Amino acid sequence: MSIDENTVRKVARLARLALPEERVAPMAAELNGIMAWIEQLNEVDVEGVEPMTSAVEGAGLAMREDVVTDGNDPERVLANAPKAEDGFFVVPKVVE
């Protein structure tokens, strides 16, 4: 599959990228190189190879019991807040 300059312009427009005209030809060459590499990967024989879900097989996540450790102490929690009022964090208004 070959990617021409018109395709690069179309993809840039769809992705809402401001691609200067002098970068269109080099970008087409880069994308053609990527597509050639993908075609090369399609030639690899993967018959009998199990799909991987992780780069590190067999290593699970360390599990721990899910317990609350800092609850029921609002004074201590709010001591770290830049501003608190009536037991709550006070944050700047973000909706106008």
SVG drawing of the C-alpha trace seen along z (x, -y; Angstrom):
<svg xmlns="http://www.w3.org/2000/svg" viewBox="-21 -32 32 57">
<polyline fill="none" stroke="black" stroke-width="0.4" points="0.0,0.0 1.4,-3.4 0.4,-6.6 0.5,-9.7 0.6,-13.4 -3.2,-13.8 -3.8,-11.0 -1.4,-12.7 -3.3,-16.0 -6.6,-14.2 -5.4,-12.3 -3.9,-15.5 -7.3,-17.4 -9.3,-14.5 -6.9,-14.5 -7.1,-18.3 -3.3,-18.6 -1.8,-21.8 0.6,-20.2 2.7,-22.7 3.0,-22.1 6.7,-21.5 6.1,-18.6 3.6,-16.8 6.2,-15.0 8.5,-13.9 5.4,-12.8 4.3,-10.7 7.8,-9.1 7.7,-8.4 4.2,-6.8 5.3,-4.7 8.2,-3.4 5.9,-2.5 3.6,-0.7 6.5,1.2 7.5,2.3 4.0,3.5 4.0,5.5 7.3,7.0 5.7,8.0 2.9,9.7 5.5,12.1 6.5,13.5 5.4,17.0 3.4,17.0 1.9,20.4 1.6,22.1 2.6,19.0 0.3,18.1 -0.9,14.5 0.6,12.5 -1.4,10.4 1.7,9.0 5.4,8.7 6.0,10.4 4.2,13.7 3.5,15.4 4.1,12.4 0.9,11.4 0.1,8.3 0.8,8.4 -2.5,8.5 -3.3,7.0 -6.3,6.8 -8.5,3.7 -8.9,2.0 -9.5,-1.6 -6.6,-3.0 -7.2,-6.8 -10.9,-7.0 -12.9,-8.6 -10.3,-11.3 -11.4,-14.4 -9.3,-16.8 -6.1,-15.0 -7.0,-14.6 -8.0,-18.3 -4.8,-19.4 -3.1,-19.0 -5.7,-21.0 -4.8,-24.5 -8.3,-25.6 -11.1,-23.7 -14.6,-24.7 -17.2,-22.8 -15.2,-19.5 -14.8,-19.7 -12.0,-20.7 -12.5,-24.1 -11.6,-24.2 -11.7,-27.0 -14.9,-27.1 -14.2,-25.5 -17.5,-25.9 -18.6,-29.3"/>
</svg>
